Amino acid sequence: MGCGRVGASLADGLSRIGHDVAIIDRDSTAFNRLSPEFSGDRVQGMGFDRDVLLRAGIEDAGAFAAVSSGDNSNIISARLARETFGVERVVARIYDAKRAAVYERLGIPTVATVPWTTDRLLNALTRETETTKWRDPTGTVAVVEVLLHEEWVGHRVTDLEAATGARVAFLIRFGTGVLPEPKSVIQASDQVYVAAVAGRAAEAIAIAALPPSEDVGE
């Protein structure tokens, strides 16, 4: 929903890798941003209108991205997709970082900024299986994203490092990269990337997915 710069880029990217795509926008001229090779459907209308969503095939959709220029439109359409039509993978673009944190708590992933948004949405909608984001030229050190158990929220990054044996390389917090300090505390919306030596990355991912042990942080 939304055929601006991000929406057009996302639709083109999903179409190129073989997905069936329908893109919604109230302004028919917005579809001019799509590449000539785009093979999906163009649906004119409001993305939070049930009839428009039905015309776009929402009942059969495996994923839905709300990336219009309006926070309210995005969250309303995202909640319709999730709660009314039962779409499993739903992502909303939110410009206001404070509001984004609120919507994350509702269980709807939110993203911001044009280049980072396009990349993150593609990953979130297609669920790419590769966990390694970067590896040094010798293959010794890998940087991976870890999906933290909710009980890590409120703990320092140093606690996570002690438990996993990996180094927290950086965080992404509300669409912005952050280099953590020893006193940095993990927040609910953080994406956490750790650096680990070869053979330890998978272990770090597994440990991070579990609740911290009782002696962590003491």
C-alpha positions in Angstrom: 0.0 0.0 0.0 1.6 3.2 -1.3 3.5 3.7 -4.5 6.0 6.3 -3.5 9.7 5.8 -3.7 9.8 3.0 -1.2 6.6 1.3 -2.3 7.7 1.3 -6.0 11.1 0.0 -5.1 9.7 -2.7 -2.9 7.1 -3.8 -5.4 9.7 -3.9 -8.2 12.1 -5.9 -6.0 9.5 -8.5 -5.0 8.3 -8.8 -8.6 11.9 -9.3 -9.9 12.5 -12.2 -7.5 9.3 -14.0 -8.6 6.5 -12.9 -6.2 3.0 -12.1 -7.3 2.5 -8.4 -6.3 -0.4 -6.0 -6.1 0.3 -2.3 -5.3 -2.3 0.2 -4.1 -2.2 4.0 -4.4 -5.0 6.6 -4.5 -3.1 8.5 -7.2 -3.0 6.7 -10.5 0.1 8.7 -11.6 2.1 7.2 -8.7 2.3 4.0 -10.7 4.6 5.7 -13.1 7.3 5.1 -10.5 7.2 1.4 -11.2 9.7 0.0 -13.7 8.5 -1.1 -17.1 9.2 -4.7 -16.2 6.8 -4.7 -13.2 4.4 -7.5 -13.8 2.0 -7.1 -10.8 -1.4 -5.5 -10.4 -1.9 -1.7 -10.0 -5.0 -1.0 -7.8 -6.2 2.6 -7.4 -7.9 3.5 -4.2 -7.4 4.1 -0.4 -5.3 1.4 1.1 -7.4 1.2 4.3 -10.6 0.7 2.3 -11.8 -2.9 2.7 -13.1 -3.1 -0.9 -9.9 -1.8 -2.3 -7.9 -4.3 -0.3 -10.2 -7.1 -1.5 -9.6 -6.0 -5.1 -5.9 -6.2 -4.5 -6.3 -9.8 -3.4 -5.8 -9.3 0.4 -7.7 -12.6 1.2 -4.9 -14.6 -0.6 -2.0 -12.4 0.4 1.0 -13.9 2.2 2.4 -10.5 3.2 1.3 -6.9 3.3 3.5 -3.7 3.5 1.9 -0.3 4.4 4.4 2.3 3.0 2.3 5.3 2.1 3.3 8.8 3.3 0.8 8.9 6.1 1.4 7.2 9.5 -2.3 6.9 10.3 -3.1 5.4 6.9 -0.3 2.9 7.3 -1.2 1.7 10.7 -4.9 1.4 10.0 -4.3 -0.6 6.8 -1.7 -2.7 8.5 -4.1 -3.6 11.4 -6.8 -4.4 8.9 -4.5 -6.7 7.1 -3.4 -8.4 10.3 -6.6 -8.4 12.4 -9.4 -8.6 9.8 -7.9 -10.6 7.0 -5.3 -12.6 9.0 -2.3 -11.8 6.8 0.7 -13.4 8.6 3.5 -11.0 7.6 2.6 -7.4 8.0 5.0 -4.4 8.0 4.2 -0.7 8.4 6.3 2.4 7.7 6.0 4.9 10.4 7.7 8.3 10.2 7.3 9.3 13.9 9.8 7.3 15.9 7.9 7.6 19.1 4.7 6.3 17.5 6.7 3.5 15.9 7.6 2.2 19.3 3.9 2.1 20.3 2.9 0.2 17.2 5.8 -2.3 17.6 4.2 -3.3 20.9 1.0 -4.0 19.0 2.9 -6.7 17.2 3.3 -4.9 13.9 7.0 -4.4 12.8 7.7 -0.8 11.8 10.4 0.7 9.7 11.7 4.1 8.6 14.0 5.9 6.0 13.9 5.1 2.3 17.0 2.9 1.5 16.9 1.1 4.8 13.2 0.6 4.7 13.3 -1.0 1.2 16.0 -3.5 2.3 14.3 -4.3 5.6 10.9 -4.8 4.1 12.2 -7.2 1.4 13.9 -9.2 4.2 10.8 -9.2 6.5 8.4 -10.1 3.7 10.4 -12.9 2.2 12.0 -14.2 5.4 15.4 -14.8 3.9 17.1 -17.7 5.7 20.7 -16.5 5.6 21.6 -15.2 9.1 25.1 -13.9 8.3 25.1 -10.3 7.3 28.9 -9.8 6.9 32.0 -12.0 7.1 35.6 -10.8 7.1 37.8 -11.7 4.1 39.5 -14.6 6.0 36.1 -16.1 7.0 37.1 -15.9 10.7 34.6 -13.4 12.0 30.9 -13.2 11.1 28.4 -10.5 11.9 24.9 -11.9 12.5 21.5 -10.5 13.6 20.2 -12.1 16.8 16.5 -12.3 17.7 16.5 -11.7 21.4 14.1 -13.2 23.9 11.9 -10.5 25.3 13.5 -10.8 28.8 16.7 -9.4 27.5 15.0 -6.0 27.4 16.4 -3.8 30.2 19.7 -5.7 30.3 23.0 -4.1 29.3 24.7 -5.2 26.0 27.6 -6.4 28.1 25.3 -9.0 29.8 24.4 -10.3 26.3 28.1 -10.4 25.4 29.0 -12.4 28.5 26.2 -14.9 27.8 26.9 -15.5 24.1 30.6 -15.1 24.0 30.1 -12.7 21.1 30.6 -8.9 20.7 27.6 -6.6 20.1 28.7 -4.9 17.0 25.9 -2.4 16.6 22.2 -1.9 17.1 19.5 -0.5 14.9 17.1 1.6 16.9 14.1 3.2 15.2 15.9 3.1 11.8 19.2 4.5 13.0 22.5 2.6 13.5 23.9 2.9 17.1 27.3 1.8 18.3 26.7 0.6 21.9 28.7 1.6 24.9 29.4 -0.6 27.9 26.5 1.0 29.8 24.1 0.7 26.8 20.8 -1.0 27.7 18.8 -3.1 25.3 15.4 -1.7 24.4 12.3 -3.5 23.1 12.5 -2.3 19.5 16.2 -2.9 19.0 17.7 -5.0 16.2 20.9 -6.4 17.6 23.9 -7.5 15.5 26.8 -9.4 17.1 30.2 -10.3 15.8 31.4 -13.8 16.5 34.3 -16.1 15.5 33.6 -18.9 13.1 31.7 -21.7 14.6 30.2 -19.6 17.4 27.7 -17.5 15.5 24.9 -20.2 15.6 25.5 -20.7 19.3 25.2 -17.0 19.9 21.9 -16.9 18.0 20.5 -19.8 20.1 21.6 -18.3 23.4 20.2 -14.9 22.6 16.8 -16.5 21.8 16.6 -17.9 25.4 15.8 -15.8 28.5 18.9 -14.6 30.4 20.1 -16.8 33.2 19.3 -15.6 36.7 22.9 -14.6 37.5 23.2 -12.3 34.4 23.6 -8.7 35.4 24.4 -9.4 39.0 
